Amino acid sequence: MGRWVYEFSGCPDSGGYRQIADDQEPGDVVLCERPGGLGVVAGFVRESVDDMMMVARLGWVACGDPSVVASAVLQVSGRPVLTWRDA
């Protein structure tokens, strides 16, 4: 299996950047530690995929607290927003 290139764009203060991964094609949503963010999470939504070149382009949605970022990214992606419930 080859390597995928993830192209992230639109994240404030970090501009666009690339990441190479041995993983499979990314899902619709990617949450990752923001470069230099000391635990701050950035959320991205997949915009396009080039299967032949193995490049996935992802656009920035939000940065900050992981729980807030995850909800915002899921909402933009059209995925159901997860909520915590007491057992």
N, CA, C and O atoms as CSV, one atom per row, in Angstrom:
chain,resi,resn,atom,element,x,y,z
A,1,MET,N,N,0.848,-1.176,0.000
A,1,MET,CA,C,0.000,0.000,0.000
A,1,MET,C,C,0.893,1.239,0.000
A,1,MET,O,O,1.960,1.235,0.614
A,2,GLY,N,N,0.469,2.280,-0.674
A,2,GLY,CA,C,1.230,3.519,-0.770
A,2,GLY,C,C,0.969,4.456,0.387
A,2,GLY,O,O,0.287,4.123,1.355
A,3,ARG,N,N,1.528,5.622,0.253
A,3,ARG,CA,C,1.361,6.652,1.282
A,3,ARG,C,C,0.405,7.721,0.784
A,3,ARG,O,O,0.465,8.136,-0.373
A,4,TRP,N,N,-0.461,8.155,1.656
A,4,TRP,CA,C,-1.398,9.240,1.362
A,4,TRP,C,C,-0.793,10.564,1.782
A,4,TRP,O,O,-0.088,10.646,2.788
A,5,VAL,N,N,-1.070,11.593,1.012
A,5,VAL,CA,C,-0.711,12.959,1.377
A,5,VAL,C,C,-2.006,13.667,1.761
A,5,VAL,O,O,-2.947,13.728,0.969
A,6,TYR,N,N,-2.046,14.199,2.972
A,6,TYR,CA,C,-3.183,14.990,3.423
A,6,TYR,C,C,-2.796,16.457,3.265
A,6,TYR,O,O,-1.782,16.890,3.812
A,7,GLU,N,N,-3.581,17.215,2.535
A,7,GLU,CA,C,-3.350,18.654,2.385
A,7,GLU,C,C,-4.382,19.397,3.214
A,7,GLU,O,O,-5.573,19.369,2.906
A,8,PHE,N,N,-3.920,20.065,4.273
A,8,PHE,CA,C,-4.784,20.828,5.155
A,8,PHE,C,C,-4.707,22.299,4.762
A,8,PHE,O,O,-3.615,22.819,4.536
A,9,SER,N,N,-5.855,22.978,4.677
A,9,SER,CA,C,-5.838,24.397,4.313
A,9,SER,C,C,-6.823,25.180,5.168
A,9,SER,O,O,-7.801,24.636,5.681
A,10,GLY,N,N,-6.536,26.485,5.310
A,10,GLY,CA,C,-7.455,27.404,5.961
A,10,GLY,C,C,-7.320,27.579,7.447
A,10,GLY,O,O,-8.048,28.382,8.029
A,11,CYS,N,N,-6.417,26.861,8.094
A,11,CYS,CA,C,-6.283,26.965,9.546
A,11,CYS,C,C,-5.539,28.252,9.901
A,11,CYS,O,O,-4.405,28.440,9.461
A,12,PRO,N,N,-6.150,29.143,10.687
A,12,PRO,CA,C,-5.483,30.403,11.059
A,12,PRO,C,C,-4.136,30.171,11.739
A,12,PRO,O,O,-3.970,29.209,12.489
A,13,ASP,N,N,-3.208,31.030,11.481
A,13,ASP,CA,C,-1.881,31.024,12.090
A,13,ASP,C,C,-1.006,29.835,11.693
A,13,ASP,O,O,0.146,29.760,12.119
A,14,SER,N,N,-1.524,28.908,10.890
A,14,SER,CA,C,-0.666,27.813,10.447
A,14,SER,C,C,-0.704,27.674,8.932
A,14,SER,O,O,0.054,26.891,8.359
A,15,GLY,N,N,-1.590,28.434,8.278
A,15,GLY,CA,C,-1.672,28.384,6.821
A,15,GLY,C,C,-1.985,26.987,6.339
A,15,GLY,O,O,-2.652,26.213,7.026
A,16,GLY,N,N,-1.504,26.672,5.163
A,16,GLY,CA,C,-1.686,25.330,4.641
A,16,GLY,C,C,-0.469,24.479,4.959
A,16,GLY,O,O,0.653,24.983,5.006
A,17,TYR,N,N,-0.690,23.197,5.175
A,17,TYR,CA,C,0.424,22.293,5.403
A,17,TYR,C,C,0.049,20.898,4.936
A,17,TYR,O,O,-1.125,20.592,4.730
A,18,ARG,N,N,1.058,20.059,4.773
A,18,ARG,CA,C,0.869,18.693,4.315
A,18,ARG,C,C,1.327,17.718,5.382
A,18,ARG,O,O,2.201,18.008,6.198
A,19,GLN,N,N,0.712,16.567,5.345
A,19,GLN,CA,C,1.108,15.492,6.245
A,19,GLN,C,C,1.096,14.215,5.424
A,19,GLN,O,O,0.154,13.968,4.671
A,20,ILE,N,N,2.125,13.409,5.563
A,20,ILE,CA,C,2.182,12.134,4.856
A,20,ILE,C,C,1.829,11.043,5.846
A,20,ILE,O,O,2.324,11.022,6.973
A,21,ALA,N,N,0.956,10.125,5.406
A,21,ALA,CA,C,0.496,9.075,6.303
A,21,ALA,C,C,0.506,7.737,5.590
A,21,ALA,O,O,0.217,7.661,4.395
A,22,ASP,N,N,0.836,6.689,6.317
A,22,ASP,CA,C,0.785,5.334,5.775
A,22,ASP,C,C,-0.617,4.754,5.889
A,22,ASP,O,O,-0.857,3.603,5.525
A,23,ASP,N,N,-1.525,5.551,6.391
A,23,ASP,CA,C,-2.895,5.112,6.596
A,23,ASP,C,C,-3.633,4.969,5.275
A,23,ASP,O,O,-3.106,5.267,4.203
A,24,GLN,N,N,-4.859,4.506,5.387
A,24,GLN,CA,C,-5.756,4.467,4.250
A,24,GLN,C,C,-6.279,5.877,4.007
A,24,GLN,O,O,-5.969,6.809,4.749
A,25,GLU,N,N,-7.069,6.010,2.965
A,25,GLU,CA,C,-7.716,7.295,2.653
A,25,GLU,C,C,-8.432,7.811,3.893
A,25,GLU,O,O,-9.091,7.038,4.588
A,26,PRO,N,N,-8.314,9.118,4.186
A,26,PRO,CA,C,-8.939,9.655,5.397
A,26,PRO,C,C,-10.464,9.636,5.298
A,26,PRO,O,O,-11.032,9.605,4.207
A,27,GLY,N,N,-11.102,9.656,6.446
A,27,GLY,CA,C,-12.554,9.726,6.477
A,27,GLY,C,C,-13.045,11.128,6.129
A,27,GLY,O,O,-12.265,11.978,5.698
A,28,ASP,N,N,-14.326,11.358,6.315
A,28,ASP,CA,C,-14.927,12.654,5.997
A,28,ASP,C,C,-14.499,13.745,6.961
A,28,ASP,O,O,-14.543,14.928,6.627
A,29,VAL,N,N,-14.082,13.348,8.163
A,29,VAL,CA,C,-13.728,14.288,9.225
A,29,VAL,C,C,-12.355,13.912,9.775
A,29,VAL,O,O,-12.073,12.737,10.006
A,30,VAL,N,N,-11.497,14.922,9.986
A,30,VAL,CA,C,-10.187,14.687,10.595
A,30,VAL,C,C,-10.010,15.688,11.733
A,30,VAL,O,O,-10.126,16.898,11.535
A,31,LEU,N,N,-9.726,15.169,12.925
A,31,LEU,CA,C,-9.404,15.998,14.087
A,31,LEU,C,C,-7.945,15.729,14.429
A,31,LEU,O,O,-7.543,14.571,14.543
A,32,CYS,N,N,-7.163,16.760,14.591
A,32,CYS,CA,C,-5.748,16.573,14.896
A,32,CYS,C,C,-5.257,17.702,15.789
A,32,CYS,O,O,-5.859,18.774,15.859
A,33,GLU,N,N,-4.142,17.432,16.473
A,33,GLU,CA,C,-3.551,18.481,17.301
A,33,GLU,C,C,-3.050,19.581,16.375
A,33,GLU,O,O,-2.382,19.314,15.376
A,34,ARG,N,N,-3.375,20.791,16.715
A,34,ARG,CA,C,-2.958,21.923,15.899
A,34,ARG,C,C,-1.451,22.111,16.033
A,34,ARG,O,O,-0.927,22.076,17.146
A,35,PRO,N,N,-0.741,22.311,14.919
A,35,PRO,CA,C,0.707,22.506,15.005
A,35,PRO,C,C,1.053,23.656,15.961
A,35,PRO,O,O,0.603,24.786,15.773
A,36,GLY,N,N,1.841,23.358,16.967
A,36,GLY,CA,C,2.233,24.363,17.947
A,36,GLY,C,C,1.121,24.755,18.898
A,36,GLY,O,O,1.251,25.741,19.624
A,37,GLY,N,N,0.039,24.010,18.909
A,37,GLY,CA,C,-1.134,24.382,19.681
A,37,GLY,C,C,-1.180,23.880,21.108
A,37,GLY,O,O,-2.101,24.226,21.848
A,38,LEU,N,N,-0.210,23.070,21.520
A,38,LEU,CA,C,-0.152,22.557,22.887
A,38,LEU,C,C,-1.480,21.964,23.340
A,38,LEU,O,O,-2.039,22.386,24.353
A,39,GLY,N,N,-1.979,20.997,22.598
A,39,GLY,CA,C,-3.211,20.317,22.951
A,39,GLY,C,C,-4.462,20.894,22.335
A,39,GLY,O,O,-5.541,20.318,22.477
A,40,VAL,N,N,-4.344,22.017,21.656
A,40,VAL,CA,C,-5.512,22.586,20.972
A,40,VAL,C,C,-5.777,21.750,19.725
A,40,VAL,O,O,-4.856,21.434,18.971
A,41,VAL,N,N,-7.012,21.404,19.520
A,41,VAL,CA,C,-7.381,20.548,18.399
A,41,VAL,C,C,-7.913,21.383,17.239
A,41,VAL,O,O,-8.626,22.367,17.437
A,42,ALA,N,N,-7.553,20.971,16.032
A,42,ALA,CA,C,-8.093,21.582,14.819
A,42,ALA,C,C,-8.955,20.539,14.126
A,42,ALA,O,O,-8.614,19.357,14.092
A,43,GLY,N,N,-10.072,20.986,13.577
A,43,GLY,CA,C,-10.981,20.081,12.896
A,43,GLY,C,C,-11.103,20.438,11.427
A,43,GLY,O,O,-11.243,21.607,11.069
A,44,PHE,N,N,-11.048,19.428,10.588
A,44,PHE,CA,C,-11.103,19.606,9.150
A,44,PHE,C,C,-12.158,18.682,8.542
A,44,PHE,O,O,-12.458,17.618,9.083
A,45,VAL,N,N,-12.715,19.112,7.405
A,45,VAL,CA,C,-13.672,18.300,6.654
A,45,VAL,C,C,-13.055,18.017,5.295
A,45,VAL,O,O,-12.475,18.904,4.669
A,46,ARG,N,N,-13.182,16.780,4.845
A,46,ARG,CA,C,-12.620,16.395,3.552
A,46,ARG,C,C,-13.362,17.103,2.437
A,46,ARG,O,O,-14.591,17.060,2.370
A,47,GLU,N,N,-12.605,17.759,1.556
A,47,GLU,CA,C,-13.183,18.488,0.433
A,47,GLU,C,C,-13.068,17.705,-0.868
A,47,GLU,O,O,-13.971,17.744,-1.703
A,48,SER,N,N,-11.954,16.993,-1.041
A,48,SER,CA,C,-11.779,16.201,-2.258
A,48,SER,C,C,-10.714,15.139,-2.032
A,48,SER,O,O,-9.906,15.216,-1.106
A,49,VAL,N,N,-10.745,14.137,-2.919
A,49,VAL,CA,C,-9.777,13.050,-2.865
A,49,VAL,C,C,-9.347,12.728,-4.292
A,49,VAL,O,O,-10.181,12.608,-5.189
A,50,ASP,N,N,-8.051,12.590,-4.490
A,50,ASP,CA,C,-7.499,12.139,-5.762
A,50,ASP,C,C,-6.928,10.751,-5.507
A,50,ASP,O,O,-5.815,10.615,-5.000
A,51,ASP,N,N,-7.697,9.716,-5.860
A,51,ASP,CA,C,-7.279,8.337,-5.590
A,51,ASP,C,C,-6.024,7.952,-6.354
A,51,ASP,O,O,-5.199,7.196,-5.842
A,52,MET,N,N,-5.867,8.456,-7.564
A,52,MET,CA,C,-4.709,8.097,-8.365
A,52,MET,C,C,-3.416,8.677,-7.771
A,52,MET,O,O,-2.405,7.981,-7.675
A,53,MET,N,N,-3.457,9.951,-7.378
A,53,MET,CA,C,-2.281,10.605,-6.801
A,53,MET,C,C,-2.175,10.383,-5.291
A,53,MET,O,O,-1.166,10.733,-4.678
A,54,MET,N,N,-3.217,9.801,-4.695
A,54,MET,CA,C,-3.293,9.537,-3.257
A,54,MET,C,C,-3.144,10.820,-2.442
A,54,MET,O,O,-2.351,10.897,-1.505
A,55,VAL,N,N,-3.937,11.829,-2.831
A,55,VAL,CA,C,-3.950,13.118,-2.139
A,55,VAL,C,C,-5.370,13.403,-1.663
A,55,VAL,O,O,-6.323,13.332,-2.438
A,56,ALA,N,N,-5.494,13.723,-0.388
A,56,ALA,CA,C,-6.780,14.115,0.188
A,56,ALA,C,C,-6.682,15.567,0.615
A,56,ALA,O,O,-5.765,15.940,1.347
A,57,ARG,N,N,-7.623,16.394,0.163
A,57,ARG,CA,C,-7.637,17.813,0.518
A,57,ARG,C,C,-8.701,18.043,1.585
A,57,ARG,O,O,-9.850,17.627,1.440
A,58,LEU,N,N,-8.293,18.715,2.661
A,58,LEU,CA,C,-9.187,18.939,3.792
A,58,LEU,C,C,-9.219,20.417,4.137
A,58,LEU,O,O,-8.178,21.073,4.181
A,59,GLY,N,N,-10.417,20.943,4.383
A,59,GLY,CA,C,-10.592,22.347,4.731
A,59,GLY,C,C,-10.872,22.523,6.213
A,59,GLY,O,O,-11.588,21.732,6.828
A,60,TRP,N,N,-10.292,23.576,6.774
A,60,TRP,CA,C,-10.418,23.872,8.194
A,60,TRP,C,C,-11.838,24.303,8.549
A,60,TRP,O,O,-12.502,24.999,7.781
A,61,VAL,N,N,-12.288,23.877,9.730
A,61,VAL,CA,C,-13.599,24.268,10.244
A,61,VAL,C,C,-13.461,25.024,11.556
A,61,VAL,O,O,-14.037,26.102,11.703
A,62,ALA,N,N,-12.707,24.484,12.518
A,62,ALA,CA,C,-12.632,25.103,13.850
A,62,ALA,C,C,-11.382,24.648,14.581
A,62,ALA,O,O,-10.815,23.600,14.273
A,63,CYS,N,N,-10.955,25.454,15.561
A,63,CYS,CA,C,-9.853,25.115,16.467
A,63,CYS,C,C,-10.299,25.425,17.884
A,63,CYS,O,O,-11.148,26.291,18.095
A,64,GLY,N,N,-9.734,24.725,18.853
A,64,GLY,CA,C,-10.017,25.017,20.245
A,64,GLY,C,C,-10.190,23.772,21.069
A,64,GLY,O,O,-9.511,22.767,20.856
A,65,ASP,N,N,-11.105,23.843,22.017
A,65,ASP,CA,C,-11.415,22.732,22.902
A,65,ASP,C,C,-11.928,21.552,22.074
A,65,ASP,O,O,-12.792,21.739,21.218
A,66,PRO,N,N,-11.418,20.348,22.310
A,66,PRO,CA,C,-11.821,19.198,21.497
A,66,PRO,C,C,-13.327,18.951,21.423
A,66,PRO,O,O,-13.829,18.592,20.357
A,67,SER,N,N,-14.057,19.130,22.513
A,67,SER,CA,C,-15.502,18.856,22.475
A,67,SER,C,C,-16.243,19.854,21.594
A,67,SER,O,O,-17.194,19.484,20.904
A,68,VAL,N,N,-15.823,21.098,21.609
A,68,VAL,CA,C,-16.451,22.128,20.781
A,68,VAL,C,C,-16.084,21.925,19.315
A,68,VAL,O,O,-16.934,22.038,18.431
A,69,VAL,N,N,-14.814,21.626,19.066
A,69,VAL,CA,C,-14.343,21.428,17.691
A,69,VAL,C,C,-15.034,20.222,17.060
A,69,VAL,O,O,-15.491,20.299,15.919
A,70,ALA,N,N,-15.114,19.121,17.781
A,70,ALA,CA,C,-15.737,17.908,17.237
A,70,ALA,C,C,-17.183,18.170,16.837
A,70,ALA,O,O,-17.603,17.754,15.757
A,71,SER,N,N,-17.943,18.842,17.671
A,71,SER,CA,C,-19.342,19.142,17.343
A,71,SER,C,C,-19.452,20.030,16.111
A,71,SER,O,O,-20.296,19.790,15.248
A,72,ALA,N,N,-18.604,21.056,16.022
A,72,ALA,CA,C,-18.646,21.971,14.881
A,72,ALA,C,C,-18.296,21.252,13.587
A,72,ALA,O,O,-18.946,21.462,12.563
A,73,VAL,N,N,-17.279,20.411,13.626
A,73,VAL,CA,C,-16.839,19.694,12.427
A,73,VAL,C,C,-17.905,18.699,11.977
A,73,VAL,O,O,-18.197,18.594,10.785
A,74,LEU,N,N,-18.480,17.977,12.920
A,74,LEU,CA,C,-19.531,17.017,12.557
A,74,LEU,C,C,-20.736,17.721,11.949
A,74,LEU,O,O,-21.335,17.218,10.999
A,75,GLN,N,N,-21.090,18.866,12.484
A,75,GLN,CA,C,-22.223,19.618,11.956
A,75,GLN,C,C,-21.961,20.058,10.518
A,75,GLN,O,O,-22.839,19.922,9.665
A,76,VAL,N,N,-20.773,20.580,10.237
A,76,VAL,CA,C,-20.432,21.026,8.885
A,76,VAL,C,C,-20.382,19.847,7.916
A,76,VAL,O,O,-20.760,19.983,6.752
A,77,SER,N,N,-19.921,18.701,8.390
A,77,SER,CA,C,-19.774,17.533,7.515
A,77,SER,C,C,-21.106,16.862,7.190
A,77,SER,O,O,-21.193,16.050,6.269
A,78,GLY,N,N,-22.141,17.208,7.956
A,78,GLY,CA,C,-23.428,16.559,7.747
A,78,GLY,C,C,-23.586,15.280,8.544
A,78,GLY,O,O,-24.613,14.608,8.440
A,79,ARG,N,N,-22.595,14.937,9.331
A,79,ARG,CA,C,-22.661,13.754,10.186
A,79,ARG,C,C,-23.469,14.080,11.427
A,79,ARG,O,O,-23.535,15.244,11.823
A,80,PRO,N,N,-24.092,13.076,12.057
A,80,PRO,CA,C,-24.821,13.338,13.299
A,80,PRO,C,C,-23.879,13.796,14.404
A,80,PRO,O,O,-22.788,13.247,14.561
A,81,VAL,N,N,-24.289,14.785,15.158
A,81,VAL,CA,C,-23.496,15.291,16.273
A,81,VAL,C,C,-23.683,14.362,17.459
A,81,VAL,O,O,-24.808,14.042,17.845
A,82,LEU,N,N,-22.561,13.931,18.034
A,82,LEU,CA,C,-22.614,13.036,19.175
A,82,LEU,C,C,-22.822,13.823,20.448
A,82,LEU,O,O,-22.267,14.910,20.609
A,83,THR,N,N,-23.611,13.285,21.346
A,83,THR,CA,C,-23.811,13.938,22.634
A,83,THR,C,C,-23.548,12.928,23.739
A,83,THR,O,O,-23.749,11.726,23.564
A,84,TRP,N,N,-23.097,13.433,24.877
A,84,TRP,CA,C,-22.857,12.574,26.038
A,84,TRP,C,C,-24.151,12.452,26.820
A,84,TRP,O,O,-24.878,13.428,27.004
A,85,ARG,N,N,-24.429,11.228,27.280
A,85,ARG,CA,C,-25.605,11.016,28.116
A,85,ARG,C,C,-25.173,10.250,29.349
A,85,ARG,O,O,-24.291,9.392,29.288
A,86,ASP,N,N,-25.799,10.567,30.461
A,86,ASP,CA,C,-25.514,9.810,31.677
A,86,ASP,C,C,-26.130,8.431,31.569
A,86,ASP,O,O,-27.209,8.263,31.000
A,87,ALA,N,N,-25.439,7.444,32.120
A,87,ALA,CA,C,-25.943,6.058,32.069
A,87,ALA,C,C,-27.034,5.850,33.085
A,87,ALA,O,O,-27.579,4.751,33.190
